[in-house]
Amino acid sequence: MKAIRLHELGGPEKLTYEDVPLRDLRSGEVAVRLKAAALNHRDVWIRKGLYAGIKLPVILGSDGAGVVSAVGPDVDSSLNNRDVVINPSLGWGTDEKVQSASFKILGLPDDGTYAEFVIVPVANVLPKPTSLSFEEAAAIPLASLTAYRALVTRAQINRGETVVITGIGGGVSTFALLIARKLGARVFVTSGSEAKLKRANDLGASGGVNYRTGEWVKELSEMCGNGGPDVIIDSAGGDTFTKAIELVKPGGRIVTFGATTGASKQIEVRRIFWKQLTICGSTMGTSEEFSRALAMFSDGTLKPIIDSVHPLADAQEAHRKMEEAEQFGKIVLQID
């Protein structure tokens, strides 16, 4: 099969388009003939060597949608030729509260979706919603699962609450905006781009602020009213997380699922206990959460936001676009 494989760490040019053998199926597995895959920042961090447990060579990619082309021993043969979406959360385990020690994400160490075929456990393929194209379906998995768990399971948002989502424009933050609005929350966002703030408003955000201005916390607090937002969903970490503690209303909740700007230099612990805050960590999610997240896009009323679509062979260019951080929504690879 044709695939994009990473043999050594570095820039986008290290992604090579080549022929790769497809291994035999084992018990409980299916092969999926991929029609589309999608990028995540995780792929960029792996390529640059900024991720734990890197093993090379590897085919990157956690998100994908396609058609079941073969089934392994003991797998129902009626699954053949089914249109499916892949759940990239592998081996979560039996505890809904936290992933098991054997948990891993598709695309490292297991070969991922930047390829014509991918092999995954049969439990990790779900029917593709008929209302979605393969490109739209491929955009959903990792980002929507992460957003759903952060909002619904961890933050437990309620209709009418005010939610702030930092760094709008990336895959997870964009899904968080869509899901929070669908659940009846009032949403505000932050970005360093005025164009992204406008796009978020077009998608239902009640407002947003540019974090490049010195007074963005005060400005956003005034927008939210009522003492600040009930919930903050943050992936930036660093100083943004520190400011989130300042911004959120007393009794509020902060959910963090990333630290793209690094560690926070100083956290005022007194704010946490005096404001009676709840701070939650969140990573990916269970198979049940994936099913519920996917179901939100099944009736055709909610569509993932796609920034651009590139041929599989142009994965280098797709990675360059992601590193420029100018995208709004998901960058997708079309697999012919």
Secondary structure, DSSP 8 states (H G I E B T S, - for coil): -EEEEE-S-SSGGGEEEEE-------TTEEEEEEEEEE--HHHHHHHTT-STT--SSB---SEEEEEEEEE-TTS-GGGTT-EEEE--EE---S-TTS--TT-EETTBSS--SSBSEEEEEGGGEEE--TTS-HHHHHTSHHHHHHHHIIIIIIS---TT-EEEESSTTSHHHHHHHHHHHHTT-EEEEEES-HHHHHHHHHTT-SEEEETTSTTHHHHHHHHH-TTS-SEEEES--HHHHHHHHHHS-TT-EEEE---TT-S-S---HHHHHHTT-EEEE--S--HHHHHHHHHTTSSSS----EEEEEEGGGHHHHHHHHHHT---SEEEEE--
